Amino acid sequence: MSKLGESLIDEGFQQGIVQGKAELLIKQLMKKFKKVPNEYKEKIKTLPNETIELIAMDIFDLKSIEELEQYF
């Protein structure tokens, strides 16, 4: 396989991992806060991996769903 082909496969794989992390984070937020506005769900899906991981680490410190605004 060419380097370009390998690069495209790797990029797709990485993007899939980030999407999976975003979906898991949304589920965790729904469990904690019972309801997550669709606007927040869509924003989470567009965040970079580092921000998703940061929210996941801070989830226990969040007191309200509105505190997510600081990450957007």
mmCIF file of the N, C-alpha and C atoms, coordinates in Angstrom:
data_MODEL
# 
_entry.id   MODEL 
# 
loop_
_atom_site.group_PDB 
_atom_site.id 
_atom_site.type_symbol 
_atom_site.label_atom_id 
_atom_site.label_alt_id 
_atom_site.label_comp_id 
_atom_site.label_asym_id 
_atom_site.label_entity_id 
_atom_site.label_seq_id 
_atom_site.pdbx_PDB_ins_code 
_atom_site.Cartn_x 
_atom_site.Cartn_y 
_atom_site.Cartn_z 
_atom_site.occupancy 
_atom_site.B_iso_or_equiv 
_atom_site.pdbx_formal_charge 
_atom_site.auth_seq_id 
_atom_site.auth_comp_id 
_atom_site.auth_asym_id 
_atom_site.auth_atom_id 
_atom_site.pdbx_PDB_model_num 
ATOM 1   N N  . MET A 1 1  ? 0.843   -1.169 0.000  1.00 0.00 ? 1  MET A N  1 
ATOM 2   C CA . MET A 1 1  ? 0.000   0.000  0.000  1.00 0.00 ? 1  MET A CA 1 
ATOM 3   C C  . MET A 1 1  ? 0.896   1.241  0.000  1.00 0.00 ? 1  MET A C  1 
ATOM 4   N N  . SER A 1 2  ? 0.448   2.261  -0.692 1.00 0.00 ? 2  SER A N  1 
ATOM 5   C CA . SER A 1 2  ? 1.241   3.486  -0.781 1.00 0.00 ? 2  SER A CA 1 
ATOM 6   C C  . SER A 1 2  ? 1.187   4.261  0.533  1.00 0.00 ? 2  SER A C  1 
ATOM 7   N N  . LYS A 1 3  ? 2.119   5.174  0.682  1.00 0.00 ? 3  LYS A N  1 
ATOM 8   C CA . LYS A 1 3  ? 2.161   6.032  1.882  1.00 0.00 ? 3  LYS A CA 1 
ATOM 9   C C  . LYS A 1 3  ? 0.879   6.851  1.984  1.00 0.00 ? 3  LYS A C  1 
ATOM 10  N N  . LEU A 1 4  ? 0.378   7.321  0.842  1.00 0.00 ? 4  LEU A N  1 
ATOM 11  C CA . LEU A 1 4  ? -0.857  8.095  0.841  1.00 0.00 ? 4  LEU A CA 1 
ATOM 12  C C  . LEU A 1 4  ? -2.021  7.241  1.334  1.00 0.00 ? 4  LEU A C  1 
ATOM 13  N N  . GLY A 1 5  ? -2.106  6.028  0.851  1.00 0.00 ? 5  GLY A N  1 
ATOM 14  C CA . GLY A 1 5  ? -3.165  5.115  1.283  1.00 0.00 ? 5  GLY A CA 1 
ATOM 15  C C  . GLY A 1 5  ? -3.092  4.842  2.776  1.00 0.00 ? 5  GLY A C  1 
ATOM 16  N N  . GLU A 1 6  ? -1.886  4.597  3.271  1.00 0.00 ? 6  GLU A N  1 
ATOM 17  C CA . GLU A 1 6  ? -1.700  4.352  4.703  1.00 0.00 ? 6  GLU A CA 1 
ATOM 18  C C  . GLU A 1 6  ? -2.090  5.585  5.515  1.00 0.00 ? 6  GLU A C  1 
ATOM 19  N N  . SER A 1 7  ? -1.719  6.748  5.012  1.00 0.00 ? 7  SER A N  1 
ATOM 20  C CA . SER A 1 7  ? -2.032  7.993  5.701  1.00 0.00 ? 7  SER A CA 1 
ATOM 21  C C  . SER A 1 7  ? -3.541  8.219  5.780  1.00 0.00 ? 7  SER A C  1 
ATOM 22  N N  . LEU A 1 8  ? -4.234  7.964  4.679  1.00 0.00 ? 8  LEU A N  1 
ATOM 23  C CA . LEU A 1 8  ? -5.688  8.138  4.659  1.00 0.00 ? 8  LEU A CA 1 
ATOM 24  C C  . LEU A 1 8  ? -6.381  7.163  5.600  1.00 0.00 ? 8  LEU A C  1 
ATOM 25  N N  . ILE A 1 9  ? -5.920  5.930  5.638  1.00 0.00 ? 9  ILE A N  1 
ATOM 26  C CA . ILE A 1 9  ? -6.499  4.934  6.537  1.00 0.00 ? 9  ILE A CA 1 
ATOM 27  C C  . ILE A 1 9  ? -6.255  5.339  7.986  1.00 0.00 ? 9  ILE A C  1 
ATOM 28  N N  . ASP A 1 10 ? -5.029  5.756  8.298  1.00 0.00 ? 10 ASP A N  1 
ATOM 29  C CA . ASP A 1 10 ? -4.693  6.170  9.655  1.00 0.00 ? 10 ASP A CA 1 
ATOM 30  C C  . ASP A 1 10 ? -5.518  7.381  10.083 1.00 0.00 ? 10 ASP A C  1 
ATOM 31  N N  . GLU A 1 11 ? -5.677  8.343  9.179  1.00 0.00 ? 11 GLU A N  1 
ATOM 32  C CA . GLU A 1 11 ? -6.462  9.542  9.484  1.00 0.00 ? 11 GLU A CA 1 
ATOM 33  C C  . GLU A 1 11 ? -7.921  9.175  9.759  1.00 0.00 ? 11 GLU A C  1 
ATOM 34  N N  . GLY A 1 12 ? -8.477  8.298  8.965  1.00 0.00 ? 12 GLY A N  1 
ATOM 35  C CA . GLY A 1 12 ? -9.857  7.846  9.170  1.00 0.00 ? 12 GLY A CA 1 
ATOM 36  C C  . GLY A 1 12 ? -10.015 7.111  10.484 1.00 0.00 ? 12 GLY A C  1 
ATOM 37  N N  . PHE A 1 13 ? -9.028  6.299  10.819 1.00 0.00 ? 13 PHE A N  1 
ATOM 38  C CA . PHE A 1 13 ? -9.042  5.550  12.081 1.00 0.00 ? 13 PHE A CA 1 
ATOM 39  C C  . PHE A 1 13 ? -9.016  6.514  13.267 1.00 0.00 ? 13 PHE A C  1 
ATOM 40  N N  . GLN A 1 14 ? -8.122  7.506  13.194 1.00 0.00 ? 14 GLN A N  1 
ATOM 41  C CA . GLN A 1 14 ? -8.017  8.489  14.273 1.00 0.00 ? 14 GLN A CA 1 
ATOM 42  C C  . GLN A 1 14 ? -9.308  9.285  14.427 1.00 0.00 ? 14 GLN A C  1 
ATOM 43  N N  . GLN A 1 15 ? -9.913  9.657  13.318 1.00 0.00 ? 15 GLN A N  1 
ATOM 44  C CA . GLN A 1 15 ? -11.160 10.412 13.363 1.00 0.00 ? 15 GLN A CA 1 
ATOM 45  C C  . GLN A 1 15 ? -12.266 9.558  13.981 1.00 0.00 ? 15 GLN A C  1 
ATOM 46  N N  . GLY A 1 16 ? -12.263 8.276  13.691 1.00 0.00 ? 16 GLY A N  1 
ATOM 47  C CA . GLY A 1 16 ? -13.244 7.371  14.282 1.00 0.00 ? 16 GLY A CA 1 
ATOM 48  C C  . GLY A 1 16 ? -13.078 7.266  15.787 1.00 0.00 ? 16 GLY A C  1 
ATOM 49  N N  . ILE A 1 17 ? -11.852 7.274  16.243 1.00 0.00 ? 17 ILE A N  1 
ATOM 50  C CA . ILE A 1 17 ? -11.583 7.224  17.685 1.00 0.00 ? 17 ILE A CA 1 
ATOM 51  C C  . ILE A 1 17 ? -12.130 8.482  18.359 1.00 0.00 ? 17 ILE A C  1 
ATOM 52  N N  . VAL A 1 18 ? -11.879 9.638  17.768 1.00 0.00 ? 18 VAL A N  1 
ATOM 53  C CA . VAL A 1 18 ? -12.352 10.904 18.337 1.00 0.00 ? 18 VAL A CA 1 
ATOM 54  C C  . VAL A 1 18 ? -13.878 10.929 18.362 1.00 0.00 ? 18 VAL A C  1 
ATOM 55  N N  . GLN A 1 19 ? -14.516 10.453 17.302 1.00 0.00 ? 19 GLN A N  1 
ATOM 56  C CA . GLN A 1 19 ? -15.976 10.414 17.265 1.00 0.00 ? 19 GLN A CA 1 
ATOM 57  C C  . GLN A 1 19 ? -16.520 9.500  18.362 1.00 0.00 ? 19 GLN A C  1 
ATOM 58  N N  . GLY A 1 20 ? -15.846 8.379  18.568 1.00 0.00 ? 20 GLY A N  1 
ATOM 59  C CA . GLY A 1 20 ? -16.258 7.456  19.619 1.00 0.00 ? 20 GLY A CA 1 
ATOM 60  C C  . GLY A 1 20 ? -16.111 8.071  20.997 1.00 0.00 ? 20 GLY A C  1 
ATOM 61  N N  . LYS A 1 21 ? -15.030 8.809  21.217 1.00 0.00 ? 21 LYS A N  1 
ATOM 62  C CA . LYS A 1 21 ? -14.831 9.492  22.499 1.00 0.00 ? 21 LYS A CA 1 
ATOM 63  C C  . LYS A 1 21 ? -15.909 10.546 22.714 1.00 0.00 ? 21 LYS A C  1 
ATOM 64  N N  . ALA A 1 22 ? -16.259 11.270 21.664 1.00 0.00 ? 22 ALA A N  1 
ATOM 65  C CA . ALA A 1 22 ? -17.298 12.298 21.770 1.00 0.00 ? 22 ALA A CA 1 
ATOM 66  C C  . ALA A 1 22 ? -18.634 11.664 22.144 1.00 0.00 ? 22 ALA A C  1 
ATOM 67  N N  . GLU A 1 23 ? -18.971 10.557 21.506 1.00 0.00 ? 23 GLU A N  1 
ATOM 68  C CA . GLU A 1 23 ? -20.228 9.864  21.813 1.00 0.00 ? 23 GLU A CA 1 
ATOM 69  C C  . GLU A 1 23 ? -20.240 9.365  23.257 1.00 0.00 ? 23 GLU A C  1 
ATOM 70  N N  . LEU A 1 24 ? -19.135 8.822  23.717 1.00 0.00 ? 24 LEU A N  1 
ATOM 71  C CA . LEU A 1 24 ? -19.042 8.347  25.098 1.00 0.00 ? 24 LEU A CA 1 
ATOM 72  C C  . LEU A 1 24 ? -19.170 9.517  26.069 1.00 0.00 ? 24 LEU A C  1 
ATOM 73  N N  . LEU A 1 25 ? -18.528 10.628 25.779 1.00 0.00 ? 25 LEU A N  1 
ATOM 74  C CA . LEU A 1 25 ? -18.626 11.804 26.639 1.00 0.00 ? 25 LEU A CA 1 
ATOM 75  C C  . LEU A 1 25 ? -20.069 12.291 26.722 1.00 0.00 ? 25 LEU A C  1 
ATOM 76  N N  . ILE A 1 26 ? -20.758 12.319 25.608 1.00 0.00 ? 26 ILE A N  1 
ATOM 77  C CA . ILE A 1 26 ? -22.167 12.738 25.598 1.00 0.00 ? 26 ILE A CA 1 
ATOM 78  C C  . ILE A 1 26 ? -22.992 11.807 26.487 1.00 0.00 ? 26 ILE A C  1 
ATOM 79  N N  . LYS A 1 27 ? -22.762 10.513 26.411 1.00 0.00 ? 27 LYS A N  1 
ATOM 80  C CA . LYS A 1 27 ? -23.477 9.561  27.260 1.00 0.00 ? 27 LYS A CA 1 
ATOM 81  C C  . LYS A 1 27 ? -23.181 9.799  28.735 1.00 0.00 ? 27 LYS A C  1 
ATOM 82  N N  . GLN A 1 28 ? -21.924 10.088 29.054 1.00 0.00 ? 28 GLN A N  1 
ATOM 83  C CA . GLN A 1 28 ? -21.556 10.368 30.452 1.00 0.00 ? 28 GLN A CA 1 
ATOM 84  C C  . GLN A 1 28 ? -22.248 11.637 30.947 1.00 0.00 ? 28 GLN A C  1 
ATOM 85  N N  . LEU A 1 29 ? -22.273 12.663 30.107 1.00 0.00 ? 29 LEU A N  1 
ATOM 86  C CA . LEU A 1 29 ? -22.939 13.905 30.482 1.00 0.00 ? 29 LEU A CA 1 
ATOM 87  C C  . LEU A 1 29 ? -24.435 13.703 30.663 1.00 0.00 ? 29 LEU A C  1 
ATOM 88  N N  . MET A 1 30 ? -25.040 12.868 29.818 1.00 0.00 ? 30 MET A N  1 
ATOM 89  C CA . MET A 1 30 ? -26.468 12.577 29.948 1.00 0.00 ? 30 MET A CA 1 
ATOM 90  C C  . MET A 1 30 ? -26.744 11.840 31.259 1.00 0.00 ? 30 MET A C  1 
ATOM 91  N N  . LYS A 1 31 ? -25.872 10.947 31.629 1.00 0.00 ? 31 LYS A N  1 
ATOM 92  C CA . LYS A 1 31 ? -26.052 10.222 32.889 1.00 0.00 ? 31 LYS A CA 1 
ATOM 93  C C  . LYS A 1 31 ? -25.925 11.177 34.067 1.00 0.00 ? 31 LYS A C  1 
ATOM 94  N N  . LYS A 1 32 ? -24.974 12.092 34.010 1.00 0.00 ? 32 LYS A N  1 
ATOM 95  C CA . LYS A 1 32 ? -24.741 13.024 35.119 1.00 0.00 ? 32 LYS A CA 1 
ATOM 96  C C  . LYS A 1 32 ? -25.838 14.085 35.212 1.00 0.00 ? 32 LYS A C  1 
ATOM 97  N N  . PHE A 1 33 ? -26.222 14.673 34.073 1.00 0.00 ? 33 PHE A N  1 
ATOM 98  C CA . PHE A 1 33 ? -27.139 15.807 34.078 1.00 0.00 ? 33 PHE A CA 1 
ATOM 99  C C  . PHE A 1 33 ? -28.545 15.473 33.578 1.00 0.00 ? 33 PHE A C  1 
ATOM 100 N N  . LYS A 1 34 ? -28.788 14.239 33.191 1.00 0.00 ? 34 LYS A N  1 
ATOM 101 C CA . LYS A 1 34 ? -30.087 13.751 32.705 1.00 0.00 ? 34 LYS A CA 1 
ATOM 102 C C  . LYS A 1 34 ? -30.461 14.266 31.314 1.00 0.00 ? 34 LYS A C  1 
ATOM 103 N N  . LYS A 1 35 ? -30.097 15.490 30.986 1.00 0.00 ? 35 LYS A N  1 
ATOM 104 C CA . LYS A 1 35 ? -30.432 16.043 29.674 1.00 0.00 ? 35 LYS A CA 1 
ATOM 105 C C  . LYS A 1 35 ? -29.266 16.907 29.186 1.00 0.00 ? 35 LYS A C  1 
ATOM 106 N N  . VAL A 1 36 ? -28.918 16.713 27.938 1.00 0.00 ? 36 VAL A N  1 
ATOM 107 C CA . VAL A 1 36 ? -27.872 17.517 27.300 1.00 0.00 ? 36 VAL A CA 1 
ATOM 108 C C  . VAL A 1 36 ? -28.502 18.155 26.062 1.00 0.00 ? 36 VAL A C  1 
ATOM 109 N N  . PRO A 1 37 ? -28.500 19.486 25.993 1.00 0.00 ? 37 PRO A N  1 
ATOM 110 C CA . PRO A 1 37 ? -29.096 20.139 24.820 1.00 0.00 ? 37 PRO A CA 1 
ATOM 111 C C  . PRO A 1 37 ? -28.433 19.671 23.520 1.00 0.00 ? 37 PRO A C  1 
ATOM 112 N N  . ASN A 1 38 ? -29.237 19.560 22.480 1.00 0.00 ? 38 ASN A N  1 
ATOM 113 C CA . ASN A 1 38 ? -28.716 19.133 21.178 1.00 0.00 ? 38 ASN A CA 1 
ATOM 114 C C  . ASN A 1 38 ? -27.596 20.043 20.700 1.00 0.00 ? 38 ASN A C  1 
ATOM 115 N N  . GLU A 1 39 ? -27.688 21.331 21.014 1.00 0.00 ? 39 GLU A N  1 
ATOM 116 C CA . GLU A 1 39 ? -26.642 22.285 20.633 1.00 0.00 ? 39 GLU A CA 1 
ATOM 117 C C  . GLU A 1 39 ? -25.294 21.871 21.230 1.00 0.00 ? 39 GLU A C  1 
ATOM 118 N N  . TYR A 1 40 ? -25.299 21.446 22.480 1.00 0.00 ? 40 TYR A N  1 
ATOM 119 C CA . TYR A 1 40 ? -24.059 21.004 23.134 1.00 0.00 ? 40 TYR A CA 1 
ATOM 120 C C  . TYR A 1 40 ? -23.562 19.700 22.517 1.00 0.00 ? 40 TYR A C  1 
ATOM 121 N N  . LYS A 1 41 ? -24.473 18.799 22.210 1.00 0.00 ? 41 LYS A N  1 
ATOM 122 C CA . LYS A 1 41 ? -24.074 17.527 21.593 1.00 0.00 ? 41 LYS A CA 1 
ATOM 123 C C  . LYS A 1 41 ? -23.349 17.778 20.278 1.00 0.00 ? 41 LYS A C  1 
ATOM 124 N N  . GLU A 1 42 ? -23.904 18.678 19.471 1.00 0.00 ? 42 GLU A N  1 
ATOM 125 C CA . GLU A 1 42 ? -23.287 18.984 18.175 1.00 0.00 ? 42 GLU A CA 1 
ATOM 126 C C  . GLU A 1 42 ? -21.925 19.646 18.348 1.00 0.00 ? 42 GLU A C  1 
ATOM 127 N N  . LYS A 1 43 ? -21.804 20.534 19.327 1.00 0.00 ? 43 LYS A N  1 
ATOM 128 C CA . LYS A 1 43 ? -20.526 21.193 19.574 1.00 0.00 ? 43 LYS A CA 1 
ATOM 129 C C  . LYS A 1 43 ? -19.476 20.183 20.042 1.00 0.00 ? 43 LYS A C  1 
ATOM 130 N N  . ILE A 1 44 ? -19.881 19.277 20.915 1.00 0.00 ? 44 ILE A N  1 
ATOM 131 C CA . ILE A 1 44 ? -18.947 18.258 21.418 1.00 0.00 ? 44 ILE A CA 1 
ATOM 132 C C  . ILE A 1 44 ? -18.408 17.423 20.266 1.00 0.00 ? 44 ILE A C  1 
ATOM 133 N N  . LYS A 1 45 ? -19.257 17.085 19.311 1.00 0.00 ? 45 LYS A N  1 
ATOM 134 C CA . LYS A 1 45 ? -18.847 16.251 18.178 1.00 0.00 ? 45 LYS A CA 1 
ATOM 135 C C  . LYS A 1 45 ? -17.815 16.931 17.284 1.00 0.00 ? 45 LYS A C  1 
ATOM 136 N N  . THR A 1 46 ? -17.668 18.248 17.403 1.00 0.00 ? 46 THR A N  1 
ATOM 137 C CA . THR A 1 46 ? -16.707 18.969 16.563 1.00 0.00 ? 46 THR A CA 1 
ATOM 138 C C  . THR A 1 46 ? -15.435 19.346 17.320 1.00 0.00 ? 46 THR A C  1 
ATOM 139 N N  . LEU A 1 47 ? -15.376 19.029 18.607 1.00 0.00 ? 47 LEU A N  1 
ATOM 140 C CA . LEU A 1 47 ? -14.209 19.402 19.412 1.00 0.00 ? 47 LEU A CA 1 
ATOM 141 C C  . LEU A 1 47 ? -12.998 18.534 19.075 1.00 0.00 ? 47 LEU A C  1 
ATOM 142 N N  . PRO A 1 48 ? -11.813 19.097 19.252 1.00 0.00 ? 48 PRO A N  1 
ATOM 143 C CA . PRO A 1 48 ? -10.603 18.283 19.071 1.00 0.00 ? 48 PRO A CA 1 
ATOM 144 C C  . PRO A 1 48 ? -10.470 17.258 20.201 1.00 0.00 ? 48 PRO A C  1 
ATOM 145 N N  . ASN A 1 49 ? -9.734  16.212 19.930 1.00 0.00 ? 49 ASN A N  1 
ATOM 146 C CA . ASN A 1 49 ? -9.538  15.121 20.879 1.00 0.00 ? 49 ASN A CA 1 
ATOM 147 C C  . ASN A 1 49 ? -9.085  15.613 22.251 1.00 0.00 ? 49 ASN A C  1 
ATOM 148 N N  . GLU A 1 50 ? -8.167  16.562 22.281 1.00 0.00 ? 50 GLU A N  1 
ATOM 149 C CA . GLU A 1 50 ? -7.626  17.057 23.546 1.00 0.00 ? 50 GLU A CA 1 
ATOM 150 C C  . GLU A 1 50 ? -8.706  17.687 24.412 1.00 0.00 ? 50 GLU A C  1 
ATOM 151 N N  . THR A 1 51 ? -9.633  18.417 23.796 1.00 0.00 ? 51 THR A N  1 
ATOM 152 C CA . THR A 1 51 ? -10.705 19.071 24.545 1.00 0.00 ? 51 THR A CA 1 
ATOM 153 C C  . THR A 1 51 ? -11.704 18.044 25.058 1.00 0.00 ? 51 THR A C  1 
ATOM 154 N N  . ILE A 1 52 ? -12.006 17.043 24.251 1.00 0.00 ? 52 ILE A N  1 
ATOM 155 C CA . ILE A 1 52 ? -12.899 15.976 24.692 1.00 0.00 ? 52 ILE A CA 1 
ATOM 156 C C  . ILE A 1 52 ? -12.310 15.282 25.916 1.00 0.00 ? 52 ILE A C  1 
ATOM 157 N N  . GLU A 1 53 ? -11.019 14.998 25.869 1.00 0.00 ? 53 GLU A N  1 
ATOM 158 C CA . GLU A 1 53 ? -10.368 14.341 26.998 1.00 0.00 ? 53 GLU A CA 1 
ATOM 159 C C  . GLU A 1 53 ? -10.355 15.248 28.226 1.00 0.00 ? 53 GLU A C  1 
ATOM 160 N N  . LEU A 1 54 ? -10.187 16.549 28.026 1.00 0.00 ? 54 LEU A N  1 
ATOM 161 C CA . LEU A 1 54 ? -10.190 17.488 29.140 1.00 0.00 ? 54 LEU A CA 1 
ATOM 162 C C  . LEU A 1 54 ? -11.564 17.520 29.825 1.00 0.00 ? 54 LEU A C  1 
ATOM 163 N N  . ILE A 1 55 ? -12.622 17.583 29.042 1.00 0.00 ? 55 ILE A N  1 
ATOM 164 C CA . ILE A 1 55 ? -13.971 17.566 29.613 1.00 0.00 ? 55 ILE A CA 1 
ATOM 165 C C  . ILE A 1 55 ? -14.197 16.256 30.370 1.00 0.00 ? 55 ILE A C  1 
ATOM 166 N N  . ALA A 1 56 ? -13.754 15.153 29.792 1.00 0.00 ? 56 ALA A N  1 
ATOM 167 C CA . ALA A 1 56 ? -13.916 13.852 30.446 1.00 0.00 ? 56 ALA A CA 1 
ATOM 168 C C  . ALA A 1 56 ? -13.205 13.824 31.796 1.00 0.00 ? 56 ALA A C  1 
ATOM 169 N N  . MET A 1 57 ? -12.054 14.474 31.887 1.00 0.00 ? 57 MET A N  1 
ATOM 170 C CA . MET A 1 57 ? -11.329 14.527 33.152 1.00 0.00 ? 57 MET A CA 1 
ATOM 171 C C  . MET A 1 57 ? -12.006 15.474 34.144 1.00 0.00 ? 57 MET A C  1 
ATOM 172 N N  . ASP A 1 58 ? -12.620 16.536 33.636 1.00 0.00 ? 58 ASP A N  1 
ATOM 173 C CA . ASP A 1 58 ? -13.252 17.539 34.494 1.00 0.00 ? 58 ASP A CA 1 
ATOM 174 C C  . ASP A 1 58 ? -14.708 17.222 34.832 1.00 0.00 ? 58 ASP A C  1 
ATOM 175 N N  . ILE A 1 59 ? -15.262 16.167 34.268 1.00 0.00 ? 59 ILE A N  1 
ATOM 176 C CA . ILE A 1 59 ? -16.695 15.897 34.404 1.00 0.00 ? 59 ILE A CA 1 
ATOM 177 C C  . ILE A 1 59 ? -17.150 15.831 35.863 1.00 0.00 ? 59 ILE A C  1 
ATOM 178 N N  . PHE A 1 60 ? -16.299 15.361 36.741 1.00 0.00 ? 60 PHE A N  1 
ATOM 179 C CA . PHE A 1 60 ? -16.687 15.235 38.150 1.00 0.00 ? 60 PHE A CA 1 
ATOM 180 C C  . PHE A 1 60 ? -16.732 16.594 38.842 1.00 0.00 ? 60 PHE A C  1 
ATOM 181 N N  . ASP A 1 61 ? -16.077 17.586 38.267 1.00 0.00 ? 61 ASP A N  1 
ATOM 182 C CA . ASP A 1 61 ? -16.061 18.928 38.847 1.00 0.00 ? 61 ASP A CA 1 
ATOM 183 C C  . ASP A 1 61 ? -17.185 19.813 38.322 1.00 0.00 ? 61 ASP A C  1 
ATOM 184 N N  . LEU A 1 62 ? -17.822 19.410 37.238 1.00 0.00 ? 62 LEU A N  1 
ATOM 185 C CA . LEU A 1 62 ? -18.898 20.210 36.657 1.00 0.00 ? 62 LEU A CA 1 
ATOM 186 C C  . LEU A 1 62 ? -20.134 20.144 37.541 1.00 0.00 ? 62 LEU A C  1 
ATOM 187 N N  . LYS A 1 63 ? -20.691 21.313 37.856 1.00 0.00 ? 63 LYS A N  1 
ATOM 188 C CA . LYS A 1 63 ? -21.889 21.389 38.706 1.00 0.00 ? 63 LYS A CA 1 
ATOM 189 C C  . LYS A 1 63 ? -23.167 21.535 37.880 1.00 0.00 ? 63 LYS A C  1 
ATOM 190 N N  . SER A 1 64 ? -23.024 22.069 36.665 1.00 0.00 ? 64 SER A N  1 
ATOM 191 C CA . SER A 1 64 ? -24.185 22.234 35.794 1.00 0.00 ? 64 SER A CA 1 
ATOM 192 C C  . SER A 1 64 ? -23.757 22.024 34.346 1.00 0.00 ? 64 SER A C  1 
ATOM 193 N N  . ILE A 1 65 ? -24.706 21.689 33.521 1.00 0.00 ? 65 ILE A N  1 
ATOM 194 C CA . ILE A 1 65 ? -24.427 21.452 32.105 1.00 0.00 ? 65 ILE A CA 1 
ATOM 195 C C  . ILE A 1 65 ? -23.935 22.731 31.424 1.00 0.00 ? 65 ILE A C  1 
ATOM 196 N N  . GLU A 1 66 ? -24.370 23.878 31.932 1.00 0.00 ? 66 GLU A N  1 
ATOM 197 C CA . GLU A 1 66 ? -23.968 25.152 31.340 1.00 0.00 ? 66 GLU A CA 1 
ATOM 198 C C  . GLU A 1 66 ? -22.467 25.414 31.488 1.00 0.00 ? 66 GLU A C  1 
ATOM 199 N N  . GLU A 1 67 ? -21.819 24.761 32.433 1.00 0.00 ? 67 GLU A N  1 
ATOM 200 C CA . GLU A 1 67 ? -20.383 24.932 32.607 1.00 0.00 ? 67 GLU A CA 1 
ATOM 201 C C  . GLU A 1 67 ? -19.589 24.410 31.410 1.00 0.00 ? 67 GLU A C  1 
ATOM 202 N N  . LEU A 1 68 ? -20.234 23.660 30.534 1.00 0.00 ? 68 LEU A N  1 
ATOM 203 C CA . LEU A 1 68 ? -19.559 23.187 29.316 1.00 0.00 ? 68 LEU A CA 1 
ATOM 204 C C  . LEU A 1 68 ? -19.174 24.342 28.400 1.00 0.00 ? 68 LEU A C  1 
ATOM 205 N N  . GLU A 1 69 ? -19.866 25.468 28.542 1.00 0.00 ? 69 GLU A N  1 
ATOM 206 C CA . GLU A 1 69 ? -19.601 26.621 27.674 1.00 0.00 ? 69 GLU A CA 1 
ATOM 207 C C  . GLU A 1 69 ? -18.122 27.007 27.675 1.00 0.00 ? 69 GLU A C  1 
ATOM 208 N N  . GLN A 1 70 ? -17.438 26.807 28.794 1.00 0.00 ? 70 GLN A N  1 
ATOM 209 C CA . GLN A 1 70 ? -16.032 27.202 28.880 1.00 0.00 ? 70 GLN A CA 1 
ATOM 210 C C  . GLN A 1 70 ? -15.142 26.406 27.931 1.00 0.00 ? 70 GLN A C  1 
ATOM 211 N N  . TYR A 1 71 ? -15.610 25.259 27.456 1.00 0.00 ? 71 TYR A N  1 
ATOM 212 C CA . TYR A 1 71 ? -14.805 24.410 26.568 1.00 0.00 ? 71 TYR A CA 1 
ATOM 213 C C  . TYR A 1 71 ? -15.084 24.688 25.083 1.00 0.00 ? 71 TYR A C  1 
ATOM 214 N N  . PHE A 1 72 ? -16.151 25.430 24.807 1.00 0.00 ? 72 PHE A N  1 
ATOM 215 C CA . PHE A 1 72 ? -16.499 25.708 23.424 1.00 0.00 ? 72 PHE A CA 1 
ATOM 216 C C  . PHE A 1 72 ? -15.874 27.003 23.048 1.00 0.00 ? 72 PHE A C  1 
# 
